[in-house]
Amino acid sequence: MTREEEQRRAGLDGQAVLLVAGLADLAVSTVGSALGAVRGALRRSDTAELAEQAERDLLARGRLALDRYAAPPPAHLEILARRALARQAADDE
């Protein structure tokens, strides 16, 4: 391996370390924020209502995520056929 290749490899390794450190920092700060929110929620008097609302929100987010990722995209040829039929119907009028 030449010196240039070694330097490039060291640069990539350094970038990987920085990315992992950044992700770890993000995870720690997110967990810290979440714990603070949970502590605040436990002190509230309307905890049961808050839990119900959180459950509804999580169910809605789950539905949205499944719709976004699980639903197959519409067939390209089907879309083209519908547009052609719509144009024919508009031309016939």
N, C-alpha and C positions, 0 to 999 in steps of 0.2 A: 504494500500500500504506500502510495506517495504521501509526502507531507501535506499536500493540498487535500487529498482524500481524507486524511486523518483529521484535518481541521474542519472539513465539511461534516464529517461524522460526529465530531465533538460538538459542532454547532447544532446538529439535529438532536443529539442527546440532550443538550442544554435546553432546547426548545421543548422537548418532551417532558423534562423535569419541571420546567416552568408551567406547562399546561396542567400537569398533574397537581402541582402546588396550587395553581389557581382554582382548579376544580375542588380541591380539598378545602380551601379557604371559603369558597362559595357554599359548600355543603355545611361547614361549621357555622357560618353566619346564618344560613337558612334554618338550621336546627335551633340555633340560639333564639332567633326571632320567633320560631314556632313555639318554643318552650315559654317564652315571655307571653305570647298570646294565650296559651293554655292556662298559665297562672292567672292572667287577668280574667279569663272566662270563668275559672273556678270561683272567683271572688264575687261574681255577679249573682243577683237574686233570681234572674230569669234563665238559669242554666238549662233547664229542661226545654224551654222554647228555643234557646240558642242551639242546642243539640239537634232538635227537630229541623231547624232551618239549615244547619250544616249538612244533615243527612239528605235533605231535598236538593241542596246545592251539589252535593257529591253525586247523587243519582243523575241530575241534569248534566253534569260534566261528563259522567260516564256515557250517557246516551250520545252526547255530542262527539265524544272521542270515538265511539263505535261507528257512528254515522260517518265520521270523517275518514277513518282508516279501514273499516270493514266493508263498507259499501263499495261494490265494484263500480268503476266509472261507466257512464253510459256508452253503449257501443257507437263507434264513430260512424259506421255505415247507417245505423238506425237514425242518428241525428241528421245525416245528409238526406235520407229518404223523407223524413218529416219536413225538412225545409223545402224539398222539391215539391212535396204534396201541398204545402202551404202556398208556394209560389203559383202552382197550377190553379189552386182554388182562387187566389187573388186575380190571376189573369182571366179566369172564366167569368168573374163578376163584372 
